[in-house]
């Protein structure tokens, strides 16, 4: 039997070498003698040997150990586990553990301890994590934010919003990801505000957070699509395109005329997958908007997309596309679009 064999209960003390940095009195107790509760209480007090054994029980998926973590009132245990996930230390001390406890899987397994908690247990660990958000050690801050994110914590929203302005980019990225997992519409304005000074990496993470929020983010995104900032309009169009909420349909149609070419193209790519529904509004736009080379490019892209995916529309839309590529496109496109509208209404297509 090895010192880590949990399948056999024994009262026989197992000799173990003393790991570097630990004293003789800090050696883990033999398997089968100390209960998970005793180990958890000792681990919470900072004893690394007990923590070693308790973490092993967790990795073995022992229901007693998991139950102890859920019910133990000593918040130091959760705090030490967060530290171990982040820094591989325990209570601020070096922690020599088996290789199986130092793997990415082990860290993931320990994070999941926090996810299934309910009621007062969840509130208790949230208090620990909210303290850790302000830790001086960046790795601890990031770990706490990550766990709050997978918990979907809404009580942490103010702290997560504040973390969007953390000095370290890696922490800001975790904060944006966590806010996207809250499912709360109140975080949308903060995410959009953070876009103002965001680089490409943080901007992409904020985009994914907005997409995760889905329909909850649509009203604010529609407002931001009218921003004077090309950067904000582009991200708004991108997120609305990915979410595909019908409420955003008019915004995407109007976005084809945006003064910034990249914004207009993002609107076109988001509009095309709406299928037949986008044809009539687009044709109406072509009869009313001032024709520009950019509108020709974006509108013809959307119409060509429909011709490829809906063969029954091709006879009506191809003449419009052809007209948009004539030298007289400024004057002729509106008439061609109006004629296509009338034909489509008459044919019932």
C-alpha positions in Angstrom: 0.0 0.0 0.0 1.3 3.4 -0.9 1.0 6.5 1.4 -1.7 7.7 -1.0 -3.7 4.5 -1.4 -7.2 5.5 -0.1 -8.8 2.2 -0.9 -7.4 0.5 2.3 -8.1 1.6 5.9 -5.3 0.9 8.4 -4.2 2.0 11.8 -0.6 1.3 11.0 1.6 4.4 10.7 3.2 4.8 7.3 6.7 6.2 7.3 7.2 9.1 4.8 10.2 11.1 3.9 10.2 14.7 5.1 9.7 17.0 2.1 12.0 20.0 1.9 10.7 23.0 3.8 8.5 20.9 6.2 9.3 19.8 9.7 8.9 16.3 11.2 5.8 17.3 13.1 4.2 18.5 9.8 4.2 15.1 8.2 0.9 13.9 6.9 -0.9 11.4 9.2 -1.3 7.8 8.0 -4.1 6.9 5.7 -7.3 5.8 7.5 -6.5 7.4 10.9 -7.5 11.1 10.5 -11.0 11.8 9.2 -11.5 14.4 6.4 -13.0 16.8 9.0 -9.9 16.6 11.2 -7.7 17.0 8.2 -9.7 20.0 7.0 -9.6 21.7 10.4 -5.9 21.3 10.6 -5.4 22.4 7.0 -7.4 25.5 7.7 -5.1 26.2 10.6 -2.2 26.1 8.1 -0.8 22.6 8.6 0.6 21.6 5.2 0.7 17.9 5.9 -3.0 17.8 6.7 -3.7 19.9 3.6 -1.7 17.4 1.6 -3.9 14.5 2.8 -7.1 16.5 2.5 -6.4 17.6 -1.1 -5.7 14.0 -1.9 -9.1 13.0 -0.6 -10.6 15.7 -2.8 -8.8 14.4 -5.9 -10.1 10.9 -5.0 -13.6 12.5 -5.1 -14.3 11.3 -1.6 -17.8 12.5 -0.7 -16.8 13.0 2.9 -14.1 15.5 2.0 -16.3 17.3 -0.4 -19.0 17.6 2.2 -16.5 18.9 4.8 -15.4 21.6 2.4 -19.0 22.6 1.8 -19.9 22.8 5.5 -16.8 23.8 7.3 -17.3 27.3 8.8 -13.6 28.1 8.9 -13.1 30.3 5.9 -9.4 29.9 6.0 -9.6 26.5 4.2 -11.2 28.1 1.1 -8.7 30.9 1.3 -5.7 28.5 1.4 -7.2 26.4 -1.5 -7.4 29.6 -3.6 -3.8 30.3 -2.8 -2.7 26.8 -3.6 -4.5 27.0 -7.0 -2.8 30.3 -7.8 0.7 29.9 -6.3 1.1 26.2 -5.2 1.8 27.4 -1.7 -0.3 26.9 1.5 -0.8 29.6 4.1 2.1 31.5 2.6 4.5 28.6 3.0 6.2 26.3 0.5 4.1 23.2 -0.2 5.6 20.0 -1.6 2.9 17.7 -2.9 2.8 14.8 -5.3 2.9 15.6 -9.0 -0.8 14.6 -9.3 -1.7 17.5 -7.2 0.3 20.0 -9.3 -1.4 19.3 -12.7 -3.8 21.6 -14.6 -6.5 18.9 -14.0 -5.9 19.1 -10.2 -6.4 22.9 -10.3 -9.5 22.6 -12.3 -10.8 19.9 -10.0 -10.2 22.2 -7.0 -11.9 25.1 -8.7 -15.1 23.0 -9.2 -15.4 22.7 -5.4 -16.7 26.3 -5.4 -19.2 25.8 -8.2 -21.7 23.4 -6.6 -22.1 25.3 -3.4 -25.5 26.8 -2.5 -27.1 29.0 0.2 -24.9 30.1 3.1 -22.1 27.9 1.9 -21.9 29.8 -1.3 -22.1 33.1 0.5 -19.2 32.1 2.8 -16.8 31.2 0.0 -17.9 34.3 -2.0 -16.8 36.4 1.0 -13.3 34.8 0.8 -13.1 35.3 -3.0 -14.2 39.0 -2.7 -11.3 39.5 -0.2 -8.9 37.7 -2.6 -9.9 40.0 -5.5 -7.9 42.8 -3.6 -4.9 40.6 -2.8 -1.5 42.1 -3.7 -0.5 39.0 -5.5 -1.8 39.1 -9.1 -2.2 35.3 -9.4 -4.4 35.2 -6.4 -6.6 38.0 -7.8 -6.9 36.3 -11.1 -7.8 33.0 -9.5 -10.5 34.5 -7.3 -12.0 36.4 -10.3 -11.9 33.2 -12.4 -13.7 31.2 -9.7 -16.3 33.9 -9.2 -16.9 33.8 -12.9 -17.5 30.1 -13.1 -19.8 30.4 -10.0 -21.8 33.0 -12.0 -21.6 35.3 -8.9 -23.8 38.4 -9.2 -23.0 39.7 -5.7 -19.4 40.2 -7.0 -20.4 42.4 -9.9 -19.1 45.7 -8.4 -15.7 44.2 -7.6 -15.5 42.6 -11.0 -16.3 45.9 -12.7 -13.6 47.5 -10.6 -11.2 44.8 -11.7 -11.6 45.9 -15.3 -9.2 48.7 -14.4 -6.7 46.4 -12.7 -3.0 47.4 -13.4 -2.4 44.0 -15.0 -3.9 43.1 -18.4 -4.3 39.4 -17.4 -6.5 40.4 -14.4 -8.6 42.7 -16.6 -9.1 39.8 -19.1 -10.3 37.5 -16.3 -12.7 40.3 -15.0 -14.2 40.7 -18.5 -14.7 37.0 -18.8 -16.3 36.7 -15.4 -18.7 39.6 -16.1 -19.8 37.8 -19.2 -20.7 34.8 -17.1 -22.9 36.7 -14.6 -25.9 36.8 -17.0 -26.7 40.3 -15.7 -27.6 43.2 -18.0 -26.2 45.7 -15.5 -22.6 44.8 -16.5 -23.1 45.7 -20.2 -22.5 49.4 -19.8 -19.3 48.7 -17.8 -18.0 46.3 -20.5 -18.7 48.9 -23.2 -17.1 51.6 -21.2 -13.9 49.5 -20.8 -13.7 49.2 -24.6 -12.7 52.9 -24.8 -9.1 52.1 -23.6 -9.0 48.4 -24.5 -6.3 47.0 -26.7 -7.1 44.2 -29.2 -6.8 41.4 -26.7 -9.0 43.0 -24.1 -11.4 44.1 -26.8 -11.8 40.6 -28.0 -12.4 39.3 -24.5 -15.1 42.0 -23.9 -16.7 41.0 -27.2 -16.9 37.4 -26.1 -18.4 38.5 -22.7 -21.1 40.6 -24.5 -21.9 37.6 -26.8 -22.2 35.4 -23.7 -24.7 37.9 -22.3 -26.7 37.5 -25.4 -30.1 39.2 -25.7 -29.4 41.0 -22.4 -26.7 43.1 -24.1 -28.7 44.0 -27.2 -30.3 47.3 -26.1 -27.0 48.8 -24.9 -25.2 47.5 -28.0 -27.8 49.1 -30.3 -27.2 52.4 -28.5 -23.4 52.1 -28.8 -23.8 51.4 -32.5 -24.5 55.1 -32.8 -21.4 56.1 -30.9 -19.0 58.7 -32.4 -16.2 56.2 -31.8 -15.5 53.9 -34.8 -13.9 51.4 -32.4 -17.1 51.2 -30.3 -19.4 51.0 -33.4 -17.3 48.2 -34.9 -17.4 46.1 -31.7 -21.1 46.8 -31.3 -21.8 45.6 -34.8 -19.6 42.6 -34.3 -21.4 41.6 -31.1 -24.9 42.2 -32.6 -23.9 40.1 -35.6 -22.9 37.2 -33.4 -26.0 37.4 -31.1 -28.4 37.7 -34.0 -31.3 39.2 -32.0 -34.1 40.3 -34.3 -34.2 43.7 -32.5 -30.8 44.5 -34.0 -32.0 44.0 -37.5 -32.6 47.7 -38.3 -29.3 48.7 -36.8 -27.4 46.2 -39.0 -29.3 47.4 -42.1 -28.5 51.0 -41.4 -24.9 50.0 -40.6 -24.3 49.3 -44.2 -24.1 53.1 -44.7 -21.6 53.7 -41.9 -19.0 56.3 -42.7 -16.3 53.8 -41.5 -15.7 51.1 -44.0 -14.8 48.4 -41.4 -18.0 49.1 -39.5 -20.1 48.9 -42.6 -18.4 45.6 -43.6 -19.1 44.2 -40.1 -22.7 45.1 -40.5 -22.9 43.4 -43.9 -21.4 40.2 -42.5 -23.8 40.2 -39.7 -26.8 41.0 -41.8 -26.3 38.4 -44.5 -27.1 35.3 -42.4 -30.5 36.6 -41.6 -31.5 35.2 -45.0 -34.7 36.3 -46.8 -35.7 38.6 -44.0 -33.0 41.1 -44.9 -33.9 41.4 -48.6 -36.9 43.8 -48.4 -35.3 46.2 -45.8 -32.1 46.3 -47.8 -33.9 47.0 -51.1 -35.8 49.8 -49.3 -32.5 51.2 -48.1 -31.1 51.3 -51.6 -34.1 53.3 -52.7 -33.7 55.9 -50.0 -30.0 56.2 -49.1 -27.3 58.1 -51.0 -25.4 55.6 -53.0 -21.6 55.5 -52.3 -18.9 53.1 -53.4 -18.9 51.6 -49.9 -22.7 51.0 -49.9 -22.3 49.4 -53.2 -19.8 46.9 -51.9 -21.6 46.1 -48.7 -25.1 45.9 -50.2 -24.0 43.8 -53.2 -22.3 41.4 -50.8 -25.5 40.8 -48.8 -27.6 40.5 -52.0 -25.1 38.1 -53.6 -25.1 36.0 -50.4 -28.9 35.7 -50.7 -28.7 34.7 -54.4 -26.2 31.9 -53.5 -28.4 30.6 -50.7 -31.9 31.2 -52.1 -32.0 30.4 -55.8 -35.6 31.7 -56.1 -34.4 35.2 -55.3 -31.7 35.2 -58.0 -33.9 36.5 -60.9 -35.0 39.5 -58.8 -31.7 40.4 -57.2 -29.2 39.9 -59.9 -30.4 42.9 -61.9 -29.9 45.1 -58.8 -26.4 43.8 -58.3 -25.5 44.4 -61.9 -26.8 47.9 -61.8 -24.7 48.7 -58.7 -21.6 47.9 -60.7 -22.4 50.1 -63.6 -21.0 53.6 -64.0 -24.5 55.0 -63.5 -24.9 53.2 -60.1 -25.6 56.5 -58.2 -28.8 57.1 -60.2 -29.8 53.7 -61.4 -29.5 51.6 -58.2 -32.6 53.1 -56.5 -34.8 52.4 -59.5 -33.5 48.8 -59.9 -34.1 48.2 -56.2 -37.6 49.6 -56.4 -38.4 47.5 -59.4 -37.1 44.4 -57.6 -39.3 45.2 -54.6 -42.4 45.4 -56.8 -41.5 42.1 -58.6 -41.0 40.3 -55.3 -44.3 41.5 -53.9 -46.2 40.6 -57.1 -44.6 37.1 -57.3 -45.2 36.4 -53.6 -41.6 35.4 -53.1 
